[in-house]
């Protein structure tokens, strides 16, 4: 579970003062990327009875199917950031989110070719997507993996994606055991916003 605290010493923090208006210019972010761990968060979206994965067009993981998400914007509550990111990347809206796991990810490749790879730390969530898919320029195509198709595709996916889908399937099984819809199950086990 992820808890956010916006009260320090009894005083509410004004998040608008912390928010960055724009992303850091590429030349500055390149130095940050080269020398620090980048904080990210991603969502495995369940859509039309399957798991939505989008093919990345940038390093790291260029050409691989992955989740919606990315580096977290300063001063923006996590769920707010994730909802905005999902809308931008694939055009879908999501409601409740279930925390799946925290991860530390190491990649030899990096988007800037600085030669120091990519090192991220982040949170992974599960949510149900609604609307029509409209991919952004960072994703070339998408697939929707139905739970019954997943075993035959599992080995072709990166380990992080496999881990998320493995856990998500347990929530599908929970919904079936409890005789409730998957959406009700997600709401039941979701962190409160």
C-alpha beads as a LAMMPS data file, in Angstrom:
LAMMPS data file: protein, C-alpha beads

193 atoms
192 bonds

1 atom types
1 bond types

-500.0 500.0 xlo xhi
-500.0 500.0 ylo yhi
-500.0 500.0 zlo zhi

Masses

1 110.0

Atoms # bond

1 1 1 0.000 0.000 0.000
2 1 1 1.194 3.506 -0.801
3 1 1 0.357 6.292 1.608
4 1 1 0.799 9.929 0.708
5 1 1 1.224 12.530 3.411
6 1 1 0.458 16.158 2.700
7 1 1 0.339 17.299 6.312
8 1 1 3.584 18.095 8.102
9 1 1 3.660 19.288 11.717
10 1 1 -0.130 19.753 11.600
11 1 1 -0.008 22.052 8.576
12 1 1 -1.387 21.056 5.158
13 1 1 1.201 21.288 2.382
14 1 1 0.077 23.390 -0.583
15 1 1 0.755 20.960 -3.402
16 1 1 0.272 23.613 -6.084
17 1 1 3.466 25.252 -4.828
18 1 1 5.350 21.983 -5.406
19 1 1 3.990 21.241 -8.882
20 1 1 6.314 21.688 -11.787
21 1 1 4.680 23.602 -14.608
22 1 1 6.692 21.919 -17.343
23 1 1 8.919 18.910 -17.666
24 1 1 12.612 19.434 -17.086
25 1 1 14.445 20.359 -20.333
26 1 1 15.991 17.289 -21.999
27 1 1 19.605 18.376 -21.401
28 1 1 19.013 18.714 -17.643
29 1 1 16.931 15.537 -17.432
30 1 1 19.672 13.679 -19.296
31 1 1 22.113 14.501 -16.471
32 1 1 19.552 13.488 -13.844
33 1 1 18.826 10.265 -15.742
34 1 1 22.539 9.525 -16.029
35 1 1 23.250 10.021 -12.312
36 1 1 20.105 9.333 -10.260
37 1 1 17.335 6.797 -9.803
38 1 1 14.168 7.975 -11.576
39 1 1 10.842 7.552 -9.723
40 1 1 8.115 6.067 -11.922
41 1 1 4.679 4.552 -11.594
42 1 1 2.739 2.352 -14.009
43 1 1 -0.723 0.831 -14.340
44 1 1 -1.698 -2.502 -15.821
45 1 1 -5.057 -1.682 -17.415
46 1 1 -7.725 -4.357 -17.720
47 1 1 -9.747 -3.488 -20.815
48 1 1 -12.405 -5.408 -22.741
49 1 1 -11.775 -8.580 -20.714
50 1 1 -8.014 -8.557 -21.163
51 1 1 -4.778 -6.844 -20.167
52 1 1 -3.812 -3.843 -22.280
53 1 1 -0.119 -3.618 -23.173
54 1 1 1.375 -1.037 -25.501
55 1 1 4.484 -1.459 -27.657
56 1 1 7.150 1.056 -26.654
57 1 1 8.821 3.149 -29.340
58 1 1 11.551 4.543 -27.042
59 1 1 14.344 3.086 -24.939
60 1 1 14.438 1.389 -22.544
61 1 1 12.328 -1.570 -23.637
62 1 1 11.865 -0.246 -27.158
63 1 1 9.770 -2.764 -29.091
64 1 1 8.467 -4.465 -25.935
65 1 1 4.897 -4.475 -24.685
66 1 1 4.518 -2.529 -21.444
67 1 1 2.058 -0.683 -19.192
68 1 1 0.784 2.890 -19.135
69 1 1 2.853 5.173 -16.922
70 1 1 6.145 6.921 -16.554
71 1 1 8.099 9.271 -14.343
72 1 1 6.026 10.847 -11.615
73 1 1 5.457 14.588 -11.771
74 1 1 6.494 16.595 -8.703
75 1 1 3.675 17.829 -6.471
76 1 1 0.964 15.765 -8.145
77 1 1 -0.743 13.069 -6.041
78 1 1 0.103 9.654 -7.454
79 1 1 -3.397 8.540 -8.496
80 1 1 -4.059 11.912 -10.120
81 1 1 -0.791 11.590 -12.041
82 1 1 -1.607 8.021 -13.132
83 1 1 -5.110 8.891 -14.339
84 1 1 -3.699 11.775 -16.380
85 1 1 -0.894 9.601 -17.785
86 1 1 -3.281 6.803 -18.815
87 1 1 -5.540 9.323 -20.579
88 1 1 -2.525 10.838 -22.407
89 1 1 -0.920 7.523 -23.405
90 1 1 -3.936 5.475 -24.471
91 1 1 -7.055 7.668 -24.204
92 1 1 -8.736 5.573 -21.494
93 1 1 -10.192 6.587 -18.142
94 1 1 -9.776 4.492 -15.003
95 1 1 -11.473 4.428 -11.617
96 1 1 -10.214 2.558 -8.583
97 1 1 -6.647 1.213 -8.576
98 1 1 -5.204 -1.772 -6.726
99 1 1 -1.568 -1.594 -5.646
100 1 1 0.323 -4.599 -7.048
101 1 1 3.957 -4.113 -5.999
102 1 1 6.924 -1.787 -5.757
103 1 1 9.806 -2.384 -8.133
104 1 1 13.395 -1.412 -8.779
105 1 1 14.255 -1.731 -12.458
106 1 1 17.677 -1.785 -14.094
107 1 1 18.146 -1.478 -17.848
108 1 1 21.423 -1.380 -19.786
109 1 1 19.874 0.915 -22.391
110 1 1 18.820 4.518 -21.928
111 1 1 16.821 7.005 -23.995
112 1 1 19.688 9.530 -24.196
113 1 1 22.569 7.242 -25.261
114 1 1 24.676 8.465 -22.299
115 1 1 25.890 4.919 -21.728
116 1 1 24.871 4.669 -18.063
117 1 1 21.637 2.728 -18.583
118 1 1 18.347 3.368 -16.817
119 1 1 17.649 2.871 -13.117
120 1 1 14.082 3.345 -11.900
121 1 1 12.102 2.731 -8.763
122 1 1 8.339 2.739 -8.831
123 1 1 4.920 1.434 -7.985
124 1 1 2.749 -0.829 -10.123
125 1 1 -1.064 -0.738 -10.051
126 1 1 -4.034 -2.501 -11.618
127 1 1 -7.141 -0.658 -12.867
128 1 1 -10.049 -1.147 -15.247
129 1 1 -10.016 1.033 -18.362
130 1 1 -13.066 2.594 -19.993
131 1 1 -13.464 4.459 -23.266
132 1 1 -11.791 4.054 -26.631
133 1 1 -8.069 3.477 -27.137
134 1 1 -6.142 6.334 -28.752
135 1 1 -2.372 5.781 -28.493
136 1 1 0.144 8.614 -28.152
137 1 1 3.364 8.879 -30.229
138 1 1 5.397 6.877 -27.693
139 1 1 3.490 3.682 -28.432
140 1 1 3.343 2.058 -31.853
141 1 1 0.610 -0.489 -31.269
142 1 1 -1.171 -2.379 -28.525
143 1 1 -2.376 -5.843 -27.649
144 1 1 -5.096 -7.020 -25.314
145 1 1 -4.138 -10.304 -23.693
146 1 1 -7.123 -12.341 -22.548
147 1 1 -6.499 -14.319 -19.341
148 1 1 -6.993 -17.614 -21.195
149 1 1 -4.380 -16.564 -23.803
150 1 1 -1.850 -15.394 -21.236
151 1 1 -0.172 -18.765 -20.470
152 1 1 0.872 -19.178 -24.115
153 1 1 2.173 -15.577 -24.314
154 1 1 3.730 -15.323 -20.856
155 1 1 7.292 -16.195 -21.861
156 1 1 7.339 -13.505 -24.575
157 1 1 6.726 -10.707 -22.058
158 1 1 9.320 -8.925 -19.914
159 1 1 9.527 -10.226 -16.305
160 1 1 8.033 -7.069 -14.785
161 1 1 4.933 -7.350 -16.984
162 1 1 4.620 -11.076 -16.217
163 1 1 4.749 -10.348 -12.481
164 1 1 1.973 -7.747 -12.768
165 1 1 -0.282 -9.995 -14.849
166 1 1 0.342 -12.966 -12.535
167 1 1 -0.899 -10.881 -9.591
168 1 1 -3.799 -9.414 -11.591
169 1 1 -5.002 -12.909 -12.455
170 1 1 -5.189 -13.672 -8.736
171 1 1 -7.616 -10.743 -8.419
172 1 1 -9.684 -12.192 -11.281
173 1 1 -9.768 -15.504 -9.387
174 1 1 -10.763 -13.658 -6.181
175 1 1 -13.665 -12.005 -7.984
176 1 1 -14.836 -15.386 -9.230
177 1 1 -14.493 -16.971 -5.746
178 1 1 -16.411 -14.092 -4.146
179 1 1 -19.006 -14.147 -6.938
180 1 1 -18.534 -10.461 -7.714
181 1 1 -17.571 -8.619 -10.876
182 1 1 -13.928 -7.796 -11.503
183 1 1 -14.774 -4.104 -11.187
184 1 1 -16.365 -4.715 -7.765
185 1 1 -13.280 -6.705 -6.754
186 1 1 -10.944 -3.863 -7.766
187 1 1 -13.059 -1.369 -5.788
188 1 1 -13.105 -3.692 -2.781
189 1 1 -9.318 -4.106 -2.637
190 1 1 -8.305 -0.681 -3.939
191 1 1 -6.516 1.907 -1.870
192 1 1 -8.788 4.770 -0.981
193 1 1 -8.030 7.932 -2.955

Bonds

1 1 1 2
2 1 2 3
3 1 3 4
4 1 4 5
5 1 5 6
6 1 6 7
7 1 7 8
8 1 8 9
9 1 9 10
10 1 10 11
11 1 11 12
12 1 12 13
13 1 13 14
14 1 14 15
15 1 15 16
16 1 16 17
17 1 17 18
18 1 18 19
19 1 19 20
20 1 20 21
21 1 21 22
22 1 22 23
23 1 23 24
24 1 24 25
25 1 25 26
26 1 26 27
27 1 27 28
28 1 28 29
29 1 29 30
30 1 30 31
31 1 31 32
32 1 32 33
33 1 33 34
34 1 34 35
35 1 35 36
36 1 36 37
37 1 37 38
38 1 38 39
39 1 39 40
40 1 40 41
41 1 41 42
42 1 42 43
43 1 43 44
44 1 44 45
45 1 45 46
46 1 46 47
47 1 47 48
48 1 48 49
49 1 49 50
50 1 50 51
51 1 51 52
52 1 52 53
53 1 53 54
54 1 54 55
55 1 55 56
56 1 56 57
57 1 57 58
58 1 58 59
59 1 59 60
60 1 60 61
61 1 61 62
62 1 62 63
63 1 63 64
64 1 64 65
65 1 65 66
66 1 66 67
67 1 67 68
68 1 68 69
69 1 69 70
70 1 70 71
71 1 71 72
72 1 72 73
73 1 73 74
74 1 74 75
75 1 75 76
76 1 76 77
77 1 77 78
78 1 78 79
79 1 79 80
80 1 80 81
81 1 81 82
82 1 82 83
83 1 83 84
84 1 84 85
85 1 85 86
86 1 86 87
87 1 87 88
88 1 88 89
89 1 89 90
90 1 90 91
91 1 91 92
92 1 92 93
93 1 93 94
94 1 94 95
95 1 95 96
96 1 96 97
97 1 97 98
98 1 98 99
99 1 99 100
100 1 100 101
101 1 101 102
102 1 102 103
103 1 103 104
104 1 104 105
105 1 105 106
106 1 106 107
107 1 107 108
108 1 108 109
109 1 109 110
110 1 110 111
111 1 111 112
112 1 112 113
113 1 113 114
114 1 114 115
115 1 115 116
116 1 116 117
117 1 117 118
118 1 118 119
119 1 119 120
120 1 120 121
121 1 121 122
122 1 122 123
123 1 123 124
124 1 124 125
125 1 125 126
126 1 126 127
127 1 127 128
128 1 128 129
129 1 129 130
130 1 130 131
131 1 131 132
132 1 132 133
133 1 133 134
134 1 134 135
135 1 135 136
136 1 136 137
137 1 137 138
138 1 138 139
139 1 139 140
140 1 140 141
141 1 141 142
142 1 142 143
143 1 143 144
144 1 144 145
145 1 145 146
146 1 146 147
147 1 147 148
148 1 148 149
149 1 149 150
150 1 150 151
151 1 151 152
152 1 152 153
153 1 153 154
154 1 154 155
155 1 155 156
156 1 156 157
157 1 157 158
158 1 158 159
159 1 159 160
160 1 160 161
161 1 161 162
162 1 162 163
163 1 163 164
164 1 164 165
165 1 165 166
166 1 166 167
167 1 167 168
168 1 168 169
169 1 169 170
170 1 170 171
171 1 171 172
172 1 172 173
173 1 173 174
174 1 174 175
175 1 175 176
176 1 176 177
177 1 177 178
178 1 178 179
179 1 179 180
180 1 180 181
181 1 181 182
182 1 182 183
183 1 183 184
184 1 184 185
185 1 185 186
186 1 186 187
187 1 187 188
188 1 188 189
189 1 189 190
190 1 190 191
191 1 191 192
192 1 192 193
